[in-house]
Amino acid sequence: MQVEEIKNTAIAALDEIKARDIVVLDVKKLTSLFDYMIVASGESARQNNALARNVQDRVKAGGGYVVGSEGSQTGEWVL
């Protein structure tokens, strides 16, 4: 998957599970680690975990890969 495809897939996955306040930050000029940072809000720990899981599943289904995930134990925040 190309970067733009991953970004669009992640946004669609978040929107599908009704994420709130989806913001896409272009950080290409700030770091060499990644091109975009996507931030979204959920209503509960359960929804946050569902949002993260849906993004991971959709990216993998599209041929991309997920390096890792953090924060899913409590679900208050997930990276």
Z-matrix of the N, CA and C atoms (Angstrom, degrees):
N
C 1 1.456
C 2 1.521 1 109.35
N 3 1.295 2 115.11 1 142.22
C 4 1.457 3 121.22 2 174.88
C 5 1.532 4 109.26 3 -84.05
N 6 1.316 5 116.32 4 162.63
C 7 1.461 6 121.75 5 -175.75
C 8 1.531 7 111.64 6 -56.89
N 9 1.323 8 117.31 7 -45.72
C 10 1.458 9 120.58 8 -178.88
C 11 1.531 10 111.22 9 -64.30
N 12 1.322 11 116.89 10 -36.50
C 13 1.467 12 121.04 11 177.42
C 14 1.529 13 110.83 12 -64.53
N 15 1.334 14 115.86 13 -43.02
C 16 1.469 15 120.06 14 179.16
C 17 1.527 16 109.75 15 -63.21
N 18 1.330 17 116.25 16 -44.45
C 19 1.472 18 120.45 17 179.25
C 20 1.527 19 110.47 18 -59.17
N 21 1.321 20 116.98 19 -49.29
C 22 1.464 21 120.84 20 -178.43
C 23 1.524 22 112.28 21 -65.97
N 24 1.317 23 116.86 22 -36.30
C 25 1.465 24 121.37 23 177.16
C 26 1.523 25 110.66 24 -65.23
N 27 1.321 26 116.97 25 -43.54
C 28 1.466 27 121.27 26 179.48
C 29 1.527 28 110.80 27 -63.70
N 30 1.314 29 117.36 28 -42.92
C 31 1.463 30 121.07 29 179.65
C 32 1.530 31 110.13 30 -63.64
N 33 1.326 32 116.79 31 -44.33
C 34 1.468 33 120.72 32 178.91
C 35 1.525 34 111.06 33 -62.75
N 36 1.330 35 116.68 34 -40.10
C 37 1.471 36 121.08 35 179.57
C 38 1.523 37 110.80 36 -65.48
N 39 1.316 38 117.37 37 -40.03
C 40 1.464 39 121.18 38 177.99
C 41 1.524 40 110.52 39 -66.86
N 42 1.321 41 116.19 40 -43.64
C 43 1.463 42 121.45 41 -179.46
C 44 1.530 43 110.90 42 -63.83
N 45 1.315 44 116.19 43 -36.10
C 46 1.471 45 121.69 44 -179.11
C 47 1.533 46 111.89 45 -61.35
N 48 1.322 47 116.88 46 -34.51
C 49 1.471 48 121.67 47 -178.59
C 50 1.536 49 110.52 48 -98.00
N 51 1.318 50 116.81 49 13.18
C 52 1.467 51 123.60 50 174.15
C 53 1.529 52 114.01 51 67.44
N 54 1.338 53 116.61 52 42.70
C 55 1.461 54 119.98 53 174.57
C 56 1.526 55 109.02 54 -65.45
N 57 1.310 56 116.18 55 148.64
C 58 1.468 57 121.62 56 177.58
C 59 1.519 58 109.43 57 -104.36
N 60 1.310 59 115.86 58 155.52
C 61 1.467 60 123.11 59 171.08
C 62 1.530 61 113.15 60 52.79
N 63 1.313 62 118.17 61 48.44
C 64 1.466 63 121.54 62 179.15
C 65 1.528 64 108.28 63 -71.37
N 66 1.326 65 115.19 64 123.03
C 67 1.464 66 121.59 65 -179.95
C 68 1.523 67 108.03 66 -126.51
N 69 1.325 68 116.40 67 132.09
C 70 1.466 69 121.75 68 177.68
C 71 1.526 70 107.45 69 -110.65
N 72 1.315 71 116.11 70 119.70
C 73 1.463 72 121.93 71 179.29
C 74 1.523 73 109.42 72 -106.30
N 75 1.315 74 116.80 73 126.54
C 76 1.459 75 122.34 74 176.27
C 77 1.526 76 107.27 75 -86.47
N 78 1.332 77 116.78 76 109.85
C 79 1.467 78 121.51 77 -175.64
C 80 1.534 79 112.42 78 -115.44
N 81 1.336 80 116.69 79 20.71
C 82 1.469 81 120.72 80 -178.66
C 83 1.522 82 112.38 81 -55.16
N 84 1.318 83 116.76 82 -38.42
C 85 1.460 84 120.68 83 -176.80
C 86 1.527 85 112.99 84 -83.97
N 87 1.341 86 116.57 85 -6.90
C 88 1.457 87 120.52 86 -177.29
C 89 1.523 88 113.89 87 -101.03
N 90 1.332 89 117.10 88 -26.81
C 91 1.454 90 120.66 89 -177.54
C 92 1.524 91 110.13 90 -151.13
N 93 1.300 92 116.20 91 153.11
C 94 1.465 93 120.28 92 176.52
C 95 1.533 94 111.19 93 -96.62
N 96 1.322 95 117.28 94 0.51
C 97 1.461 96 121.40 95 -178.43
C 98 1.520 97 113.03 96 -76.05
N 99 1.318 98 117.60 97 -36.50
C 100 1.459 99 121.22 98 -179.06
C 101 1.522 100 109.48 99 -157.06
N 102 1.335 101 115.43 100 165.48
C 103 1.463 102 121.39 101 -177.32
C 104 1.523 103 113.04 102 -95.78
N 105 1.329 104 116.20 103 -34.88
C 106 1.462 105 120.66 104 -176.76
C 107 1.516 106 110.80 105 -132.22
N 108 1.331 107 114.58 106 150.58
C 109 1.446 108 121.70 107 170.49
C 110 1.528 109 105.57 108 -122.76
N 111 1.312 110 116.44 109 127.83
C 112 1.456 111 121.09 110 -179.76
C 113 1.517 112 107.52 111 -113.96
N 114 1.326 113 116.07 112 125.95
C 115 1.451 114 122.21 113 -178.87
C 116 1.531 115 107.59 114 -119.84
N 117 1.319 116 116.26 115 135.14
C 118 1.465 117 121.25 116 178.86
C 119 1.515 118 109.42 117 -146.03
N 120 1.315 119 116.04 118 160.06
C 121 1.461 120 121.97 119 179.43
C 122 1.515 121 110.64 120 -116.17
N 123 1.323 122 114.27 121 149.40
C 124 1.457 123 121.69 122 174.21
C 125 1.513 124 109.44 123 -122.43
N 126 1.320 125 115.91 124 167.62
C 127 1.467 126 121.83 125 -177.95
C 128 1.521 127 113.23 126 -85.00
N 129 1.333 128 117.23 127 -21.10
C 130 1.467 129 120.13 128 -175.34
C 131 1.526 130 109.47 129 -155.79
N 132 1.319 131 115.60 130 169.66
C 133 1.469 132 120.66 131 177.41
C 134 1.529 133 109.81 132 -61.94
N 135 1.312 134 116.19 133 -38.85
C 136 1.463 135 120.24 134 179.41
C 137 1.531 136 111.27 135 -63.07
N 138 1.329 137 116.80 136 -43.55
C 139 1.463 138 119.71 137 178.33
C 140 1.528 139 110.82 138 -67.32
N 141 1.327 140 118.02 139 -39.36
C 142 1.465 141 120.63 140 178.02
C 143 1.525 142 110.91 141 -58.33
N 144 1.323 143 116.45 142 -44.47
C 145 1.463 144 119.92 143 177.76
C 146 1.525 145 111.27 144 -64.57
N 147 1.332 146 117.06 145 -39.45
C 148 1.467 147 120.71 146 178.38
C 149 1.523 148 111.03 147 -65.27
N 150 1.323 149 116.99 148 -39.15
C 151 1.469 150 121.10 149 177.42
C 152 1.527 151 110.55 150 -61.03
N 153 1.319 152 115.92 151 -49.49
C 154 1.471 153 120.24 152 -179.14
C 155 1.520 154 111.18 153 -62.72
N 156 1.317 155 116.65 154 -44.10
C 157 1.465 156 121.23 155 -179.51
C 158 1.533 157 110.92 156 -63.07
N 159 1.340 158 117.13 157 -41.03
C 160 1.459 159 120.58 158 -179.72
C 161 1.531 160 111.25 159 -66.34
N 162 1.325 161 117.23 160 -40.35
C 163 1.469 162 120.23 161 177.00
C 164 1.527 163 109.38 162 -61.76
N 165 1.321 164 117.28 163 -47.28
C 166 1.468 165 120.89 164 179.73
C 167 1.520 166 111.41 165 -59.62
N 168 1.323 167 116.81 166 -46.96
C 169 1.461 168 120.89 167 -178.38
C 170 1.524 169 112.00 168 -63.38
N 171 1.323 170 116.99 169 -43.23
C 172 1.471 171 120.53 170 -178.21
C 173 1.531 172 111.41 171 -68.77
N 174 1.331 173 117.68 172 -38.77
C 175 1.464 174 120.72 173 178.49
C 176 1.530 175 109.75 174 -65.60
N 177 1.327 176 116.96 175 -45.53
C 178 1.467 177 120.88 176 177.92
C 179 1.523 178 111.39 177 -61.61
N 180 1.326 179 117.65 178 -41.76
C 181 1.466 180 121.96 179 179.91
C 182 1.527 181 111.15 180 -64.32
N 183 1.323 182 116.83 181 -28.88
C 184 1.459 183 121.27 182 179.08
C 185 1.520 184 113.75 183 -84.55
N 186 1.323 185 116.98 184 0.22
C 187 1.458 186 120.50 185 178.69
C 188 1.513 187 114.66 186 98.67
N 189 1.323 188 117.63 187 3.33
C 190 1.460 189 120.99 188 177.41
C 191 1.519 190 110.38 189 -88.42
N 192 1.313 191 116.03 190 -177.22
C 193 1.462 192 119.27 191 177.64
C 194 1.525 193 109.31 192 -136.22
N 195 1.315 194 115.31 193 153.96
C 196 1.456 195 122.77 194 179.91
C 197 1.522 196 107.26 195 -112.29
N 198 1.319 197 116.62 196 122.73
C 199 1.457 198 121.46 197 -177.02
C 200 1.525 199 110.93 198 -73.58
N 201 1.326 200 117.09 199 -41.06
C 202 1.458 201 119.22 200 -179.15
C 203 1.508 202 111.08 201 -176.33
N 204 1.319 203 115.40 202 176.30
C 205 1.458 204 122.22 203 179.62
C 206 1.520 205 108.01 204 -147.26
N 207 1.318 206 116.17 205 145.87
C 208 1.465 207 121.77 206 179.55
C 209 1.520 208 109.25 207 -134.66
N 210 1.311 209 117.26 208 151.45
C 211 1.452 210 123.15 209 171.88
C 212 1.505 211 116.21 210 89.44
N 213 1.303 212 118.28 211 -0.52
C 214 1.462 213 119.96 212 -176.33
C 215 1.533 214 113.05 213 -73.97
N 216 1.331 215 118.09 214 -12.99
C 217 1.466 216 120.33 215 179.25
C 218 1.525 217 110.75 216 -61.73
N 219 1.318 218 117.23 217 -45.11
C 220 1.459 219 120.40 218 179.33
C 221 1.522 220 111.54 219 -99.39
N 222 1.317 221 117.11 220 -31.19
C 223 1.457 222 121.44 221 178.55
C 224 1.520 223 113.89 222 80.11
N 225 1.329 224 117.25 223 0.40
C 226 1.458 225 119.48 224 178.68
C 227 1.526 226 110.24 225 -65.68
N 228 1.303 227 116.45 226 -33.84
C 229 1.464 228 123.82 227 172.28
C 230 1.508 229 107.29 228 -146.34
N 231 1.303 230 117.33 229 148.89
C 232 1.458 231 121.25 230 178.86
C 233 1.527 232 107.67 231 -139.53
N 234 1.323 233 115.47 232 132.65
C 235 1.459 234 122.05 233 179.76
C 236 1.509 235 108.00 234 -116.00
